[in-house]
Amino acid sequence: MSHGRRLAGLLLLTTALTVPGAALAQSADPAPDAAAAAAAEAAPEEEFDNTDISVPGGTIVVTGRRNQDITRSASQVVSVLSAEAIARTGEGDIAGALGRVTGLSVQGNGFVYVRGLGDRYSLALLNGLPLPSPEPLSRVVPLDLFPTDIVASSLVQKTYSANYPGEFGGGVINLTTVAIPDESFLKLSAGISGDSFTTFSNGLAYYGSDYDWFGFDDGTRNTPPALQAFFDSGQRMSDPDVDQQEILKQFGNPNLILLQKNNSIPANFSGGITAGTSMDFGDDGRFGVIATASLSNKWRSRDIINQSAINEDLDLDSDFRDFVTDNRILVNGLLGFGLELGEHKLRWTNLYIRDTLKRASLSIGEDLQDNDSVQEQNTAWYERQLINTQAVGEFRFGDLSVDLRGGYAQTRREAPYEYTFTYERRNTPDDLGQRFLNLLDRQTGGASVAFSTLQEDLYFGGIDLSYPVTDWLRLTAGYSYTDTSRYSERREFLINANSDFDRAVGLLRPDLLLGDAVIDFYNIGLIESTQADPAFAAGLEIQAGYLQGRIEPLPGVNLDLGVRYEDAVQRVDPVEVFAVPTNSGTSTLLANDYWLPAATLTWEVTDQLQFRLNASKTIARPQFRELIFQTYFDPENNRQFNGNPRLIDSRLTNAEARLEYYFGRGNRVSVAGFWKDIENPIEVFSSFSDNDQVSGFVNAPSATLWGGEFESQVTYPTIDWGGWFENKQIVAVANYTFTQSEISVGPDDIASVFPFADQPASNFLRDGAALTGQSDHLVNLQLGLENQDSLQQFTLLLSYASERVTSRGTGFLPDIVEDPGLKVDLVYRQGLDLFGQPFEIKAEARNLFGRDNFEYQSNGTNRIEINTYQVGQSFSFSVSTEF
């Protein structure tokens, strides 16, 4: 039996440990009624869906009488990826697997968008509990951090219910980690992969430290002693007794600066181990434990076209080619314990994830207004780390169910030694005018180094009580408390030479420019560019309570009614790091409370046809990164971001109607329409400064979003085909989402963007434009041929997303648009028995047609490329075995 099937067979252990309402729903009545028994006899092909799902309040399965397909029996509109469905996609992380769900798209570095709404409108939970983000650019966790090996299921709920937090825009994504096995096992896996553009081709690199391949630094990147002493002193770099040269001399480690050509980028590799066991505990108890650990090391090169415009005709201001090589190392581990004592169940889950990105880039291009050529090199190291521990206890006292949840999580991000060295060529007739020079004066070249750190701590506690008042009414009430605090600091230093710096010395490579002799002879110093607000403290404290009733007024009719009250205080304040304080006026305080109602009507029109109607009010708070007026560089899209302390909450009104038709085992078709009205949505805008794209955030006055979805899943046995096809079946899963959105901007609407004075909103936004991140069309198609007797799967996956705006163009410039297009993947999985030992092999071919990344600005006549590069095809092979 496969590991996935063993995990799936533990619903009454694992789901009951974490989902009290679901467990009660399965066994609330001592015996099924006659109608349920008759239905079971009439439809023996319908099996219980054993997918392990852990959510707050336990609202997934409504009644024991209804069909046990979770998608059908849930009181809300949900999509569920079981362990088997995730495995079928062949994706290595959960973000990729979720990209196959109706209405979902993955953008950037693992951020999942629901129905065209940005990551700020998506809520991510782990076992029903919130997670902090290790990204300074997001409060939402990038889901590509989670390998599919540690996820038992992923649930996407698109209609709001009161048991979830009120920050619910497009939907909630709830990941449930692997459960406790019913027998001991040990599973080993290893894989290798590469892509046609990167693997065994030329790339860039720098040495770094001895342990970089493992995602850890050996101490080379520790803050140098002189700089640490400066930080501790509270002094400013311009203070007369600060020894700038002594600090600068400790920046010149060639292992962190010297960019090198790698003639053959190696193949990617990965490996993992998972083990579990369980045993009897006392007279009526059972104890289990599961542990998993894995490592992956991947390379990616990009040759990016990066242009900027000077006017609305899109005449070029600059034209660059950025060659970037990223080495990403992901280390993760999970340790889970479970204990069942009679009717009482406990679960304790501990998770560790470390995601490291080592970046080397070289850019060359033309500043067309000055007729100069520019060459820029960057080396960087980004460490992201998540530590999470959470406990869930379910206690049952007769009909009363008490669900207790608590957790602590910490994320850290370190980005030491972000180096930038810029060389310029004047293209003049004299000798040095034909050479690239760096005079360290920011006029003819320049250099900088930055140190960033971020830590976020999250504490969460909650209680849910559920009681069946009558046979047609179940009440659930809950309280939760969330306290999130973040500290973010970024210190950037410009390396500054005086006017007597010899032009010939500017020919030296970067590590020699920072040689001790050069620093002393020319008295090179430092300027701190982040002196105004180098550090911020942010916090979000939420107290919430809800009351929810699940009513069955008539046979086949279920009504889920609830209201949630949330009181929240969100604060962002500059932190004084200097002995002589400054006041930038960039603080934010948002103290709001909301009543958030939600209602869903589900009507079983026939045994196969079901109708749903939902309405709700929800909110979306600004993310920390959107409030903090501090510059961050996003290595994924190659641009900088600044926050806006004047942002306010967004309010959403949601409605949806859906018709679902179920026929046969696992077969279904559904159509839906949805509508959202958003007050004060937050939009991204971009401007260009010194050839750099800088993005900011602004509240739009209002926006509407509406659309429709179609989804189908059909399984067709091929036994009638005979021969090789006798034990096979065809699995076809298709979904399509059509979305339209529109921002409303009137002539009297005002935009408040720090540090500028209030001004017309039309300076940043265009009336009638679509929301950023929203594609009109999203299409996913899976066609699979599977063996019903053993593991053998061929799956063809197609995904298509139409153009979407990634950032508003300010002033006269058009919006920046991304065109994801069509991607085609092929996944093959095969079970083998070698020397009496079961093995699973998996082969994948991704992006078969070589769809590239296109991000551009166009006025209908001319087009410039903002972040366009080749992607290539990727191929991977992995093998695993279980003892």
N, C-alpha and C positions, 0 to 999 in steps of 0.2 A: 504494500500500500504506500502511495507517495506521501511525502511530508505534508503537502498541501491538503490532501484528503483527510489525513489524520487530524490536522488542525481544524478542518471544516466540520469534523464530526463531534465537536466538543461544545455545541451551543449551550446546552444546559449547564455546563461547567463554566465556560468562559464568559458567555453573554450574561448569565445570571450573576457572575462575579461583578459585572460592571454595569449592567442595565437592569435595574430592579423592575421597572415597569414592563420591560419585555418578558422577563422571566415570569412575572405574575400573569401577564396576558396569555402565556402558553399554558398555565396551569391554575388559572384563577377558579375555574369550576371543577368540582370533584369528578364530574363525568361529562363528556360531550353530549349536547342535546341531540334529539333525533334527526334534526335537519343536518347537523354536522356529520353524523354518522352516515346518513344517506348520501350526502355529497361526497364523502370519502369513498364509498362503494361505487358511486357513479363515475368517479374520476380517479381511478387508481394510479393513473400516470402522473398525477400531481404529487410531487414529493416535497417534504419539508425543506425549506431553504435554510441550510445550516451555517450560513455565512456569519462569522463572528463580528458583531458590531457593538461598539460601546459609545453611548451618547448620554448627555445629561437628561435626567428625568425619565429615561427609558420609554420613549414614545414611538418606537419603530413598529412593533407588532400590535395591532389594535385589539383584536379579539381572537380567541381560539377557534371561533366558528368560521372565520373567513379563510380564504385561500392563503396558504403559507408562503407564497412568493412574496418576498419582502417588498419589491417594487410595487406590487399590487396591494398588499395588506397594510402598508404604511398609511398613517393618517395624513401625510404630506406628500408632495411631489418629490421623489427621491430617485437617484440613480446609484446603483451599487456595483462596485467592482470587487468581486470575490478574489481570493488568492488564485483561483483557476483562471478567472478573466484577466487578471493582471499578468499572469504567466503567458497567456495567449498573445498579448501584445508584444512580448519579448523585450519590453523596455527595462532598462537597468535602474531607473529611479521612478518614483511615484508621479512626478510632474509629467513625464512622458506618457505614462499610462493614462493619466487623467485627461490628457489632450485628446483622447479618443471618445470622451463622454460628450453627449449632446449638449451643445451650447457652451462648451469650454474650449479655451485656447490658451496655449502657453506662450508667454512673451518674455524676452530677456533671459535672465539667469534663473529660470525655474518658477516664475511667478504665473499663477494660474488665474486667468480672467474668466468670469462667468457672465455670459450673455453680453459680451462687449463692454462690460464695466471694468474699470481698472482694478489693480490689486488692492487699493484702499477699500473697495466694496466687497472684497472676498474675506471670509473669516475662516481661519485654519485652526483646527483643534486636534489634539492627540488624546485618544481615549476619552473624548468629551471634555478635556481640560485645555485651557489656552496655553499658548507657547509664546515666548518672546522671540524677537528676530535678531540674528547676528549681523544684520545689514544696517548700516547707517542710513541707507536710502529707503528703508521700508520698515513698517511695524509688522508687516506680514512675513511669515517665515517662507523663504524660497523652498518650494517642495522638492526641488531636485537634490536637496540634502538627504532625502530619505530613500535609501535603497529599497527595492521591492521585496528583498528577502526578509525584512523586518516588519512588513506590513501585511496583516492578515486580510484586511479589507479596507476599502475607501468608499465612504458614503458622501454623495453630493446632494444636499437638500436645497431646492430652489424656491420653495415657498416658506415663509417665515412662520415659526411657532414660538410661543412665549417661553418655552424652556431654554431657548438659545439666547445668547447675548444680543442686545439691541442693535449692535453694529452689523447689520445684515442688509447688504445691498443687492448683489447678484445672487448670493447663496453662501452656504456654509460647506466646508470640506472637512469631514471628520475622518481621521486616520485611526484605525484600530491596530495595535501592534499584535504580533503573533501570540497565540495563546499557549496554554500548558498542554503538553502531549499526554496521551493515555498510555503510552509505552515509551521506553527508553530508545533513543536514537542518536546517531552522529552523522552529520552530513558535511561533506567537503566539496568545494567548488573552485574552479579556476577558469580564467578566460583570457583571450588575447583579441585585440581589435586594432583597427587603423582606418584611415580615410585616404582617398586618392590625392588630396591636396597637401596633406601634412606628412603622412608616414613615409619614411625613407627618402624624404625630400629635404631641400635646404630649409633651415630655420634659424632662429636667433636664440641665444642663451647667454647667461652669465653664471659664474660658478656658484656664488652664494655660500652655502655651508655644507658640511659633510653629510648631514642628515636630510637634505632637502627632498630627496626622492621619497622619503617617508612622511613628508608634510610637517616636519618639525625642524626648528632651527637649533643649532648646537651652541648657541650663545653668541654667535658672530653678530647678530642683529640686535643685541641688547643695547639699550640707550648708553652711549659713551659716557664715561665718568664725568668729564668736564661739562657736558650738556646736562647731565642729571643734577650736578651741583648748581648749575644755573637755574634749572627748574625749581629746585628746592629753595633757592635764595629769595625768590619773589622779585628779583630785579628785572629790569628791561634791558634788552640788548644794547640800547643806546646809552645806558649808564656808564659813566667814565671808568669805573673800576671793574667792568666786565672784560675779561681777556678773550676777545673775539677770536684771535689767532689760535689760542690754545684749544678752543672749542672746535674751530674749523679743521685743525690738523687731525682730529679724531674722526672726521667724516670721509677721509680719503682711502678707505680700504678698497683696493682694486678688485677684490672678489665680489664686491657689491656694485661696482661701477662699470667695470670693463665689459662692454658688449662684444660678444663673439659670434661668429658664424658657425652653426652646426650643420655639417654637410649631410647628415642623415639622421633625421628625427626618429627616435625608436618607436616601436609599436607600443600600444597601450596594453596594460596588463591589469588583472584583478584576481583576487582570491578571497575565499571566505570559509568560515567554519560555523556550524550551528549544532547545538547539542541540547538534549532535554531528557527529563526523566520525571516520574511521579511514583508515589508510594502511599500506602494506607497510613492514616494518622488516627490513632485511638480507635474507638468502637465504630464511629460513624463519620470519620473524616478522611480527607485525602489531601496530600500535599504534593505540589509539583514545582519544578523549576525549569526554565529554559534560558539559554544563553547563546548569543551570536556575535561574531566579530568579522569584519571584512576590511579590505584595503583595495583601492583602485588608484591607478596612476595613468592619467590621460594627457595627451598633447593635442593642441590645435593651433594651426597657423592661419592667419588671415591677411590678405593683401587688400587693404581697404582704400577705396576712392573717397576722399574727404575734401569737399569743395564748399566754398561759401560765396554768397552773392553780394553785390554792392548796391543793387537797385531792383525795382520791381520787374525789370526786363530780364532779371537773373544773369546779368553780366557778371563775370567772375571777379571776385575780390582776391581769392586765393584758390590754389589748386594743388592738393597734396596727395601723396600715396603713403599710407601708413602700413608697414609690414609688422605684424604682431604675432608672437609665439607665446602661447599660454601653456603652462604645465599645471594641471589641476590634480591634487591628491586628496582623496576622501577616505578618512578612517572613521569607522563607526563600531559601536558595540551596544548590545542590549542585554540586560539581566532582569528576568522576571520571576516572581514567586507568586504562587497561588495556594490558598488554603480554604477548604470546604469543611465546615463543622455542622453537620445536620442541615438546618435551614439557613445557616449563616455562612456568608462567603466573603473572602478577602482577596485582594489582588494588589501587588506592589510591583511597579514597573520602573526600571532605571535605564536611562538612555544617554549615550555619549556619542556626539557627532563632531568631527573636526574636518573642516573643509579649507584647503589651502590652495591659493592661486599664486604661482610664480610667473611674473610677466616681464617680457623683454620686447621692446619695440623700437623701430627706427623709421622715422618719417622724413621724406624729402619732398619739397614742393616749391611753388613760386608765390611770392607776394606780388601780385600783378600791379598793384598801385604804386609800389616803390621800385618795381623791377629788380627785386632782390630774390635770391634763392636761399632757402632755409633748410637746414638739416637738424633734426631733433631726435635725441635718443632718450628712452625712458627705461628704467629698471624698477621693479616694485615687487613686493611680497605682501599678500593679504591672508591673514589667518582668521578664520571664523570657527568658533567653538560653541557647542551647545551641551549643557549638562542638565538633565531633567530627572527628577524623581517624583513619582506620584502614587498615591494610594487610594483605592476605592474599596469601600466596605458596604455590603448589602446585608441588612438584618431584617428578618421576617418574623413578625409576631402575630400569628393568625392571619387575618386579612390585611393587616397594616404592614406596609413595606417602608423601611427607612433606608435611604441611600445617602452615604457620607462620602465626600470626595475632598481631597486635599493634595496640594502639590507645590513644589518649588522648582524653579528653573532659572538658570543663569546663562546668558550668552555673552561672549566676548569677541571683539574684533580688534586685531592689531595690524597696523600697516606701518612698519618702521622703514626708514630709508627709502621713501619714494623720491627717486632722483630724476631730474630733468636737466639735460644739457642741450643748449641750442647754439648752433653754428650758423653764421650768415655769410653769404657771398654777395658782394656789392655789384658784381658783373661790370666793373669799370676797367679801363685799359691797363692800369698799373698792375704789377705782378701780384701783389696780395689781393687786389680787387678780383682776381680770378680764382681765389682760393677761399675755402670756408674758414672763417675765423670765429673765435669765441673770446671776446674782450671782457667778459664778465661785467658788462655795464648795462645790460638790457636794451642797448641800442644796436650794438653789433654783437649779437649772441648774449647768452646769459646762462645761469645755472641756479638750481634750487634743490632743496631737500626738505621733505616733510615727514613728520612723525604723527601718527594718528592712533588713538585708542578709544574704545567704546566698551562699556559694560552695562548690561541690562539685567535686572533682577525682577522676578515675578513670583508673587505669592498668591495662591488661590485656595479658597475653601468654599464648600457648599454643602447644603443638605436638601434632599428632596423627600417628601412624604407622599405616599400614594395609597388611596383607600377606595374600594368599590362600595359606594354608598348604596346602590341598588344594582340589579342585574343589567340595567341600561345606562348607568352613570358611574363613571370613575373620576375622582378628583385627584389632582396632583398639585402640590404646592411646593415652592422651593425658595431658598435664599442663597445668594452667592456674594462673595467678597473677592475683589481682585485689586491688587496693589502692584503697580509696575513702576519701576524707577530706572532711569537711564542717565549715565554720565558719558559725555562725549567730549573729546579734546583733540584738537588738531593744531599743531605748531609747524608752520612753514617758514623756512629761512632762505632768503635770497643771498647768494654769494656775490659780494660787491668789491670790484676793483676800482682804484682811483684812475684819474685821467693819464697818469704817467705809465700805465700798463703798456708794455711794448706789444705792437701788433704782431710781431713774429712769434711771440710767446703764445698768442692766441691760436697758433697752429697745433699746439699740443693736444693729445688725446685727453679725455676727461680725467682719468686717474692721475696723469702727470700735471694737469692744471692745478690739482689740489695737492701737489707735493709740498712737503714742509719748506723746502728752499724757496719755492715760488711764493708761498704764503708769507714767509718772513721778509723776503726781499721787496715785494710790492705792497706789503702791509695790507693784504686782502682781508676784508671784514665781512660781517653778516648784518643783514637787515631782517627783522621778523615782520613778515607781511600780514600775519594773523594777530597782531598785537591788540587790535580793538576788542575782539571777542574770541579768544582761543578755546574756551571751554564752556559747556552748557550742562545744566542739570535739568532733567525732564521727569515728569511723573504723571501717572494716571491712576486715580483711585475710583473704583466703581463699587457701589453697593446696590444690589438688585434683588427684587422679590417678584414672584409670579404666582398666578393661580390659573390652572388649566383644567378644563373639564372635557372628557370624551363621552359624548352622549350618543345613544342609539335609540332615537325616538320611535323609529319604525324598522322592521326587518329590512336589512340591506341599505339602510341610511345611517351614516355616521357623521356627527358634527363635532369638530374639534374647535373649542372656543378657549381663548386665553387672553390675559393681559399681563404685561410686564411693566414694572416701575423701575427705572434706573436713575440713580443720582450719581453724577460723576463730576470730578474736579480734575482738570487737565492743566498742567503748568509747565512752562519752559522759562528758565531763568539763566542769564549769563553767570558764570562762576568766576569770582575774582581770583586770579592766580598771581597777581602782582601786589607787592606791598603798598604801592600807591594806586588806589582803585580808579577805575573809569566807569562811566555809565553810558552805555550805548542806546538804552531805551528799547531793547529788543525782547523784553519779557512778554509772555503770553499767559493769560489766566482765563480759562473757559470753565465756568461752573454752571452746569445745566442739569435739570431733571426732566424726565420724559415719562409719559404714559404711552405704552406701545401695545395696541390691541392687535389681535390676529384671529382669523376665523377660516376654517376650511370645511367645506361640505363635500362628502364623498357619498355617491349614490350608485349602488350596484343595480343598474338597470336590468340586466339579465345575469345569468351565470358567467357570461363572457364579456359583457360590456359594462364599463364603469365610467362615471362622470365625476369630475372634481371642479370645485369653484373655491378660490382663495382670495382674501383681501387682508391687507395689513399695513401698519405704519412702522417704519424703521428709521435708523439714523446712520450717519457715517461721520466719524470724527476725523479731524486732520491728523495725519501721522506725524510722529516726532520730527522726521526728516523734513517735512513740509513746513514746520514751524521754526526750526532752528536756522538762524541766519549765519550759516557756516558753509564754506565751500567743500563739496565732496566730488571726487572723480569716480565715475562709474566705468570700470574697465570693460563691461559688457558692450555698452553702446558708445564708448569712447567720448564721453562728454561730461561737463561739470554741472553741478546742481547747487543752487542757493535756496534756502527756505524763506518763508514769508511769515513773520510773527503775527500778522493781522488776519490770518485765516480764521474762519468760524465753522461750526458744525453744519453738515448737510442733512436735510430731512427728506425722507422718501415716502411716497404713497404707492403701494404695490397692488396689482390685481392680476389674476390668472384664471383661465378656464381651460380644462383639459378633458379629452375623451380618450379612453384606453380600451383596447379590444384584445382579449387574451384567447388564444386558441391552441389547444394541445400543450404538451409539455415544453415550457420554456419559450413558446412562441407568443409574440405580442406586437401590436401596432398602436401608436398613440399620436395624436395631434393636439396642439395646444396653441393658445394665444396669450400674450402677456403684455402688460402696460405698466410703466413707472413714471411718476412725476417727481422730479428732484428739485428741491429748493436749495440754492447756493452750492451747486456741485463744484468740486475743485478740479481745475484744469491746469495742464502744463503748457508753458509757453517758452520759446527759445529766442535768444538774441545772439549776436556775434560780436566778439570783442577781441581785437588782436589775433584774428584768425581762429579763435577758440569759440566753440558753441557753449553758451551758458544757459541753462534752463532754470526756470522759476515756477512759482505756483500762484494761482489767483482763483478767488471764488467767482464763478459765473453767476448771473442773477437767477437763472432757472434753466431747466432742461426737461425734455420728455423723451422717453424711450419706449418703443413698442415693437412687437414682432411675433413670429410664430415658429413652432418647432414641429418636426416630424421625426418619429423614431420607430424602427422596426427591428425585430429579431426573429429569425426563422431558422429552425433546425429541420433538416430533411434527410432521413435515413436513405441510404443507397443500396439497401439489401436487394431490391428488385433488379439492380444492374448486374448482379452476379459476379462471379470470379473475385478479383482483387477488391472489388467494392462491396462485397457482401457484409463486412463488419464496419463499414465506414458511414459517416454522416457529413453533410454539408451544413456549415454554420454561417449564416449571413446576418451581419449586424450593420445597419445603415442609419444615419441620422443627419438631419439638415436643420439649420437654424437661420432664419431670416430676421435681421434686426435693423431698425431705423431709429435714429436719435437726432435730436435737434436742440441746439442751444438758443435761448431767447435773450437777445441783447437789445435794449431800447436806447434811444438817443439820450435819455436822462439817467441811465444807469451808470453807477460809479464803481471803479475798481480801486481797492486799497492794497497797494503793494509796497512793502518796505524795501528800501529807505526813501521811496519817492513820495511826493504829495499825491493825494487822491486825484484821480483823473478819469476821463471817460472810459468805461469798460471796453468800448470799441477799439481802444488802442491795443488791447491784448486779445480780444475775442471778436469773432465774426458772427453776426446774427444768422441763424439757420444752419450753422456748421454742425457736423456730427461730433459726439463726445470723443475724446481721445481714447484710443485703444479699441474702438468699436468697428468690427468688420460687418458689412452688410450680409455676407454669406459665409457660413461655416458648414463644411461637409466632412463627414467621416464614413468610411466604408471598410468593413472587414469581411473578407471571404475566406473561409477556412474549410479544409477537408481534414477530418479527424477520425482516428480509429477508436471504436467504442469499446474494444476489448483490452487495449494496451495503449501506452503513450506513443502517439504518432500524430503530429499536427503539421499541416502546411497552412500558413495564414498570409494572405495578401492584404496589406493595409494601405488605404489611400486617405489622405487628409488634404483639405483645401480651405484656405482662408482668403477672402478678398482683401482689397486694400483697406488700411486703417490709418488714422492719424496718430502719430506718436507724440507730436508736440505742435502747439499753435505757433505759427510764424508771426512775429510782432510787426506792427507798423505796416509797411508796404509789402512785406514778404509773404508768400503763400505758406500754407501749413506744411510741416514735414510729414511725409507719408511713407508707410512701410507696405510692401507688397509680398506677403508670404507665399502666395500661389499654391501649386499642387506638389505634394510630396508622396512618393510611393515607396513602401517598404515591403520586404518579404522576410518571414520568420519561419524556420523549420525546427521542430523539436522531435526528438526520437529517443525512446527508451530502449536500452540494450541490456543483455545479460552476458557478461564476459566472465568466464571462470567462476560461475555461480554467484557473481556480484552484480547487483543492478546499477546501471549507469544511465544518466540522461545527458544527451548532447544537444546543443542548440547552436544553430547557424543563423546569422542575420545579415541582410543586405539592406541598407538604409539609403533613402534619397536616390533611388535607382536612376532617375532621369537627371540628376545633378542640378536640382533647383538651387539657384544662388540666393543670397540675401540682398534685397533691394530696399534702400531707404533714401528718399530723395525729396526735392522740392520742384514743383512744376507749375507754370502759369498757363498751361495749355499749348504754348508755342515752344518755349525753351524748358529745359530740365537740367538740374544739377544734382550730382550724387552727394549725399551726406554721409552715408555709412553703408556702402555697397561693396560686396566682396564675394569671391567664389567660395562655395561650400564643399562641393565634391561629393562622391559616394563614399559611404563607410561600410565596413565589413567586420564581422566579429564571429568568434567561435568560442564556445565554452563547454565545459564538461563538469558534471557533478555526480557524486555517488553517496549512497546512504547506507549506514551500517545499523 
